[in-house]
Amino acid sequence: MSNADSEAGAQLRALIAAEQDLLLQVLDVMDGEQEAMLGRDSAAAEQLATVLSNKQQLLATLETATRERLQWLALREVSADSDNVLRFTDGLDSSGTLSREYRGFADTAEACRQRNQALGHLNRRRQQTLLRAADALGLSEAGSSASYSNAGTASTAPDTRLLGSA
């Protein structure tokens, strides 16, 4: 292996390691995201907002890292599909270590994609449940209720009765 190959291998290894670290952080954040989605109180809603903000920041950083890796590969005229990258890594490191690291990285990226997809399904189900509950309570999109007023009255069209009054 030439000095240039060794240097290129070290550069690719650093790019992969940085991206792998970000993917692992995203997976950790997704654990909190799922926990917050399953919560049913205002604290869970606040936690979800915080978690989603953190996730968006990590995803933006991950996007930058991915772009850097793809540009690095493009400069070396290596297409980004896994087979081509693995052939390239084999050429840089005959021991197979870099290829194994890349496969581990690719597996983590796939796990992250699948987990995010599952959370998307969970989110859609949760939204549907909340919409059904809002519909059952007669809530309009503005958040007001046809069944309840702020003054504690039960409303029916066209009259309004105080709850609990005889």
C-alpha positions in Angstrom: 0.0 0.0 0.0 1.4 3.4 -1.0 1.7 6.4 1.3 -1.1 8.1 -0.8 -3.3 5.1 -0.2 -2.5 5.1 3.5 -3.3 8.8 3.7 -6.6 8.4 1.7 -7.6 5.5 3.9 -7.0 7.6 7.0 -9.0 10.4 5.6 -11.9 8.1 4.7 -11.7 6.4 8.1 -12.0 9.9 9.8 -15.0 10.8 7.6 -16.8 7.5 8.3 -16.0 7.7 12.0 -17.4 11.3 12.3 -20.6 10.3 10.4 -20.9 7.0 12.5 -20.7 9.1 15.7 -23.4 11.4 14.5 -25.6 8.4 13.5 -25.2 6.9 17.0 -26.2 10.2 18.5 -29.3 10.3 16.3 -30.2 6.8 17.4 -29.9 7.9 21.1 -32.1 10.9 20.4 -34.6 8.7 18.7 -34.9 6.7 21.9 -36.0 9.9 23.7 -38.2 10.8 20.8 -40.1 7.5 21.1 -40.4 7.8 24.8 -41.8 11.3 24.5 -44.2 10.3 21.7 -45.7 7.6 24.0 -46.1 10.0 26.9 -49.6 11.4 27.4 -49.0 14.6 29.4 -47.8 18.1 28.8 -44.3 17.2 30.1 -44.0 14.6 27.4 -45.1 17.2 24.8 -42.4 19.6 26.0 -39.9 16.8 26.0 -40.9 15.9 22.4 -40.4 19.5 21.3 -36.9 19.5 22.9 -35.9 16.1 21.5 -37.1 17.0 18.0 -35.1 20.2 18.1 -32.0 18.3 19.1 -32.7 15.7 16.4 -33.0 18.4 13.7 -29.7 19.9 14.8 -28.0 16.5 14.6 -29.6 15.8 11.3 -28.3 19.1 9.9 -24.8 18.3 11.1 -25.1 14.7 9.7 -26.1 16.1 6.4 -23.0 18.3 6.3 -20.8 15.2 7.2 -22.5 13.1 4.6 -21.9 15.8 1.9 -18.2 16.0 2.9 -17.8 12.2 2.5 -19.6 12.2 -0.8 -17.5 15.1 -2.1 -14.4 13.3 -0.9 -15.4 10.2 -2.8 -16.4 12.2 -5.9 -13.0 13.8 -6.0 -11.5 10.3 -6.2 -14.1 9.4 -8.9 -15.7 6.8 -6.6 -19.5 6.5 -6.9 -21.2 6.5 -3.5 -23.0 3.2 -3.8 -21.8 0.6 -1.2 -20.3 -1.9 -3.7 -18.1 0.8 -5.3 -17.0 2.2 -1.9 -16.2 -1.3 -0.7 -14.0 -2.0 -3.7 -12.3 1.4 -3.2 -11.7 0.6 0.5 -10.3 -2.8 -0.4 -7.8 -1.0 -2.7 -6.7 1.3 0.1 -6.5 -1.3 2.9 -5.7 -4.9 1.9 -6.4 -6.1 5.5 -10.1 -5.4 5.1 -10.3 -3.2 8.2 -11.5 -0.2 6.4 -14.1 -2.3 4.5 -15.4 -3.7 7.8 -15.6 -0.2 9.3 -17.5 1.0 6.2 -19.9 -1.9 6.5 -20.5 -1.1 10.2 -21.1 2.5 9.3 -23.6 1.5 6.5 -25.4 -0.9 8.9 -25.7 1.9 11.4 -27.0 4.3 8.7 -29.6 1.7 7.7 -30.7 1.1 11.3 -31.1 4.8 11.7 -33.2 5.1 8.6 -35.4 2.2 9.7 -35.8 3.6 13.2 -36.7 7.0 11.8 -39.3 5.4 9.5 -40.8 3.5 12.4 -41.0 6.7 14.4 -42.7 8.4 11.5 -45.4 5.6 11.5 -45.8 6.0 15.3 -46.1 9.8 14.9 -48.8 9.4 12.2 -50.7 6.9 14.4 -50.4 9.3 17.4 -51.7 12.2 15.3 -54.6 10.2 14.1 -55.5 9.2 17.7 -55.3 12.9 18.7 -57.5 14.0 15.8 -60.1 11.3 16.6 -60.1 12.5 20.2 -60.4 16.1 19.2 -63.2 15.2 16.8 -65.0 13.2 19.6 -64.7 16.3 21.9 -66.0 18.5 19.1 -62.9 20.6 18.9 -62.5 22.9 16.0 -59.1 23.5 14.3 -58.9 26.7 16.3 -58.9 24.7 19.5 -62.4 25.7 20.7 -65.0 23.1 21.6 -68.6 22.8 20.6 -69.2 20.8 23.7 -67.3 22.7 26.4 -66.7 26.4 27.1 -64.0 28.1 29.1 -66.6 29.0 31.7 -67.3 25.3 32.5 -70.6 25.2 30.6 -71.7 22.3 28.5 -72.9 23.5 25.1 -75.5 22.1 22.8 -76.9 23.9 19.9 -78.8 26.2 20.5 -78.8 26.3 24.3 -76.0 26.3 26.9 -76.3 24.7 30.4 -74.0 25.0 33.3 -72.5 21.6 34.2 -73.8 20.3 37.5 -76.7 22.8 37.8 -80.2 21.5 38.6 
